[in-house]
């Protein structure tokens, strides 16, 4: 297989785009496509300060790398959840993030250590509360959303960027369609606008990339990321959905892309407008962040 | 050829394309990247008997 641009041997082929590229032209294409998505969905501009939520995985580190290469003012946020299983997941992923930042003089990293700031690690909180014993990933998501929102707001950033890729987005969409979660479907988008002065703007510049595309970018550009999975995610529903979607993709290339782009088109045409009505939000009586139920927010209820 | 994926290893006899080797060990080609001597391979590349190929999982949770 030859590179579409220079006819050298291709190293990566995207069946859904009928596009094969070499080790020089693939990273170039990937960076240009990211810039295109940032502009197409009006995510942010060159004067905006962007906070990139990094986990040490291939998606978020690639995102930070690409935004820095494109010249954006992109800082990183790592949340140390204290997940200390047999492989020392949090310690290992934190090390990858710190190494990444150390190699790039322009990269400024903020680390929030859950245990140091709130007194408990994620596994400790998850064991203590009912919600965490049943679904630790749900508590983890809640904690991360809260901390990301707080650091973005307090740090004066204009926008929070996450490394969600197309496979993440279609797995969520697939799950929400299976259960007809119309409110969630209506709120899924490449850009979530800021609300009032409490909820920060969130963007997903990689939402059109297949997961294998971000992995190939990380590999070809020598980004050292954590390969191991979070021990809590094993057997997660989202992984099962990804498996099913990939089987369909295998038989019919482009299935995932069409599912997602078709959804965005329907959304733009107002298909989910009625469900998208905003719920009323109230400031949490403890931390001040916005919450749907008056009183303490779900994050503060974990600790108080 | 030797195929390595996480902590598993397979020995396959004869030559075959990357795509066929991935399927033969029971994986979905879409979900892995194939690397030989540190170089990424497209799935149409034919592997030789003495090649060693590492498969990298691209799927992560969340």
Contacts between the chains, C-beta under 8 A, distances in Angstrom:
chain1	res1	chain2	res2	distance
A	1	B	42	4.6
A	1	B	44	5.2
A	1	B	45	7.8
A	10	B	42	5.3
A	11	B	39	6.8
A	11	B	40	4.3
A	11	B	41	7.1
A	11	B	42	6.6
A	12	B	40	6.0
A	12	B	42	6.6
A	13	B	42	4.7
A	13	B	43	6.7
A	13	B	44	7.7
A	20	B	42	6.3
A	23	B	39	7.9
A	23	B	40	7.2
A	57	B	60	5.7
A	58	B	58	7.9
A	58	B	60	7.2
A	59	B	60	7.3
A	137	B	61	8.0
A	164	B	62	8.0
A	167	B	59	7.0
A	168	B	62	6.3
A	211	B	58	4.9
A	211	B	59	6.0
A	211	B	60	7.2
A	212	B	30	6.8
A	212	B	31	7.6
A	212	B	33	6.3
A	212	B	58	4.3
A	214	B	58	7.9
A	215	B	33	5.8
A	215	B	56	6.6
A	215	B	58	4.0
A	216	B	33	6.0
A	216	B	40	6.4
A	219	B	33	6.5
A	219	B	35	7.3
A	219	B	40	6.0
A	219	B	56	7.0
A	220	B	40	6.5
A	227	B	56	7.6
A	227	B	57	7.7
A	229	B	60	6.3
A	229	B	61	5.7
A	230	B	61	6.1
A	230	B	62	7.9
A	233	B	60	7.8
A	233	B	61	3.0
A	233	B	62	6.8
A	234	B	61	7.9
A	236	B	61	5.3
A	238	B	61	6.3
A	238	B	62	6.6
A	239	B	59	6.8
A	239	B	61	5.5
A	242	B	59	5.4
A	243	B	28	7.6
A	243	B	31	7.7
A	243	B	59	7.7
A	246	B	28	5.2
A	246	B	30	4.6
A	246	B	31	5.3
A	246	B	59	7.5
A	247	B	28	6.2
A	249	B	30	5.2
A	250	B	28	5.5
A	250	B	29	6.5
A	250	B	30	5.1
